Structure formats: structure tokens, C-alpha cells
């Protein structure tokens, strides 16, 4: 599995780069796109034509016109078949968006969803505007503006998010909870292999555990403990499926005292032991938990 770092093209130094599926096919002549990869940046794709297939964290997705794909940093994915797919590909770094709440919304939205025709008709020019401004910034640095690019990216995301309408601005309480969740999510990404209790994060961030729970429930619909357990479980599945580590090796990597504790956690979350889950995955019938 390839670990992909954010390495934009020469001149594209503003935290965002606008490509296309056609450009991906042209530059990726050895079809590395079809192999498992794990980027440390966001990938946003808008399917404007054709049909294809994509896989993200053990789930296959059929792609067609009007689909949106949002790959978050750390997701294991591959473009299984995009030979006939058309549309823009937007790469951007974590923290580039002007409003951290947008990343929090993204964390609770699906990997792939479908836009109705009227929304797609508005999303395409929004993506085109961002692409033209980013290309202009590369060609003429005096025209470059990270703030402008960040706001155009935010506008595109607001246009394509899987809601019936762009999300309303939160009130003071809601905005504060989203800020707290963003801090919690960031800390979870940094420490989930070492800290398995919400109280660890509450102490480090200076909040009461109940504050983290309320903030996480506002942002994701689940409590702080459930969010943490799901993040640990996802990483466990990635390790079991893609690294060849033993159950004991996965337990050690994820901060469990021993393989038995890890197995108990995994079975409680999925109903299967790690060994059984891996066998099921390799048989072609992975669970959906």
C-alpha cells in the first residue's frame, strides 16, 4: 500500500491543486491509480460523465455522472476503474479550508454520494472557477491568492455536500461545539494508537468528557467514545487487510496490552474475531460493519 504525500505540481504551492480524470490517466501511465494508496491529503472528485468504479476502506462504489467522491486523509482507496470517467479532481491539504467546520462536516459525510441534475449544473462551474484560478496562480504568481483559492474551494464543497441545501451557519453554541469537535478529531488522529479513553483527550484538551461527547454528537451524531472506537476499529481493519501484520502485531501497533485485549475489542465492534474478519474479507464477502 502506497503512502501518498501532498506533492503538488511545480508552482501549485497554495494548498490546493485542480486536476481532472483525463490528466490522471495521461500522467499515470503505469496505472498506479488502481493500486491501494493512502493519501495524507483530501481528494474531491466530481463525476461529470462516464461510468467507473472506486474502492474506499473495503467498500466498492459504482461511479456515474453526478457522483461526488471525497477521500479524506488516511483513507485507504483505489480508483478501480476510471478509464471512461470524466470530471475534475481537486487535491487539498488539511487545514486549507477557511472554516474548520467544513472539515468537520466532511468527517461525518459519506465517501460517495449523488447530486441531482440541478445541483450538478451548479457544481460544474464552481469547480471550473476554482480550476481556472488555481491554474492562473501557477502561471502568474502575482495573481495568486491562497485566501481566494480557499474560499472558492469552500464554495464548491458547500455546493456539493450531501444535503438538500448548503448547511446553515451554526449559532454560537453550535459553532463552539464544532470547534471543540475539530480539536478532538485532530487529537484522535494523532493519538488513537496510544489513548483509548475519552478522558485522556479531555485532560489533554482541557475539556470535561461530557463536553467532548456533546460536541462529537453535534458534529457526527455519535458520542465521543463511539467516535474513538470507530477510528481505532477502522485502523485495525486497514492494518489487518493491507499490511500482513499478525493479530499480535496489530494489537501492538494500536496500543493494546496484548492480542487478547485487541481481539475482545474487535469482536465487540464487529461480532467477529480479527482472524475471522480477515478470512471473510479475503473470501470476497467483507462485513459491512
Secondary structure, DSSP 8 states (H G I E B T S, - for coil): -EEE-----TT--SSEEEEEHHHHHHH-TT-GGGS-EEESSEEEEE--B--EEEEETTEEEEE-TTEEEEE-TT-EEEEEE-TT-BSEEEEE-TT-SS-HHHHHHHHHS-SEEE--HHHHHHHHHHHHHHHHHHHHHHH-GGG--HHHHHHHHHHHHHHHSSSSS------HHHHHHHHHHHHHHHHHHHHTTT--SHHHHHHHHT--HHHHHHHHHHHHSS-HHHHHHHHHHHHHHHHHHHT---HHHHHHHTT-SSHHHHHHHHHHHHSS-HHHHHHHHHTT-----
